[in-house]
Amino acid sequence: MKMQRHTPLIKSIPLTALILGLFIGLISMALVVSVASAAPRNQTDGTPTPEPKDCFTCHPDVNDAWMISPHARAFDEPAFNERWKSLGEPGECLLCHTSGYQATTGKYNAKGVTCEACHGETVEGHPPALVDIRSDADYCGACHPITLGEWRLTGHAAAGVGCTDCHNPHNQNTLFEDPNELCLNCHKGDLGEHQKDLHIEKGIGCIECHALVIPPQTQPVDGLKPTGHSFTTTAVTCVACHTDTLHIGHPLPGYEAGAKAVSASEPVSPTLPGLVAQYTGDGQEAGLPHEQQIQALQAALASTRLSTLFQGGIVGLVLGGSTVYFVARNQRRAEDEVTEQETTEDEQASGAEK
């Protein structure tokens, strides 16, 4: 009996198996990359975002901040609803208390001030393409006209210090937990001898004089009240606390509670004197500049793409290689069977001749 001699698989891979394996590998790689990239692209169809939930898939930190903000509760706030309904539910109120309101139809895309209100429609290719950011003072002032009017009277406006230079646009709080620290971050060089002032020693903070708000005795119909963003101090500011120094001998109407009670702002830790000393000393460096944050984001996105491409290549290589192996093995078996059958027939024919 003759022993059959098999050619090694690696040297006998048919061209059809190689082509089929390459095709399967490329298809598998493309599928892996497309599936991995599908999740963040669920907003790239250019349509308005009716709900912020899609944005929060990639921006959970923004979600946490926005959920506790006045913007998120702009429509559902009981005080607004009560006042709005008492006025007959006028549509103009919904321009600021909803997102995407259309006066001609009376419809809106979402309750409250959502992502769409400040970022507009999601741009094609986001990420990494950047979305629009409407955060200039005039845009914010469309819904905060009192604050805008006050701000325009200040040196902040002249210096180009806008809303988001002091406020986190997502939770609307100040960028520093302690409002005094926010002020000192820019004005530490303006203190001079004032850092030894009795007000500072007593822990009376910046905003308790420079952002004092006296509630109006008669509530305005539209609910828009002073916000203290003019940052000016006048004789009225002093009278709010120092009513005992007036010659008339009694507090002025509306000032009985004093500045702290009116502004509802108590000093927080660290105490103001220590905070002033810290900021008039070496200070601390702020976080990454905006440009570096963008560069870090781009690097992270590039790393993610490279990782996805690598994973797709591995899957394609495995599936393509497996396809080549099984196709080549099956084809070789078929060829061996044909060769074996031919050999048997030849041996039978040779025996018959003998």
C-alpha positions, 0 to 999 in steps of 0.5 A: 500500500502506497503512503500518500504524501501531503503538501503542507497547508501553508504551501498549498493555500488556494487563491480562492481561500486567500481572497475569501479570507481577506474579504471576510477579514475586511468586512469583520473589521469594518463592522467592528469599527462601525458598531463601536462608533455608532453610539456617539453618533446618535445625534449627528443627523442634524435634527434638534435635540428634544431631550438632553438624554442623548448628550448625557451619554457622553457628558454625565458630569454635565448631566449631574450639574444641569439636573440641579440647576435653575435651567433644568427646573425653569418650567416645573418650578412651582413659583413660575407655574403659579405665576404663569397660570395666574397670568393666563399662561402667556406664550412669551414666558415659554421663550425662556422657560422651555427650549425650542418654543415656536410662537406660531404653533405654541409648541416647544421641544422640551420643558426647561432650558436644555442643551439645545437652548444654548448649543442649538442643533447637534452638528454633523460629525460631533464628536470630534466636531465641536458644537455651537456654544451660545454663552455671550452676555447678550445671549444670556441676557435675552432671558436675564435682561435685568442682570444684563442691564446691571452688568453693562454698567460695570467694569466687567462689561468694559473688560469683556468679563462675561457670564461664563467667566464667573458662572458655570453655565450648566449648574449656574453656580459660581466657578468657586464654591466660595463667592469671595474666592471668585472675586479675589481670584481676579481682584487680589491686586486691588485690595491694597490696604483694604485687606486690613479693613474691619469688614474683612476682619469681621468676615463680611464678604465681597458680595455682601456689599458689592452684590447687595440685593434689596427685594422690591416691596411690590413684586413685579408682574414678570418676576424679574428682580434686581440681581446685584450684578452692577457691583456698585456700592452707594450710600444705600449699601451702607445704610443697609447695615448702619441704620443706627448711625442715621440721624433719623434714629430708626431703620429705613423701610426695607433695610431692617434686617441688614445686608447679610439677611437681605443677601442671604450670604453668610461667610463660608470656610475658609474664613475671609481674612485667611482667604485674602492672605492666601490670594495676596500671597503666592496663590494657586494655579488654576486648572488646565486652560481651555485650549489644553482641555481641547487638545486633551479631548482630541488626544483622547478621541484619537486614542479611542479611534486607534484602539477601535481600529486595532480591535477591529483589525484583531477581529478581522485577522482572526475571522479572516485567518479562520476562513482561510484555514477551514476553506483550504483544509476542506479543499485539500481534503477534497483534492486528497479524496480525488487523488486517493480515488484515482490511485485506487482505480490505477491499482485496480486497473494494473492488477487486472492487466496482470 
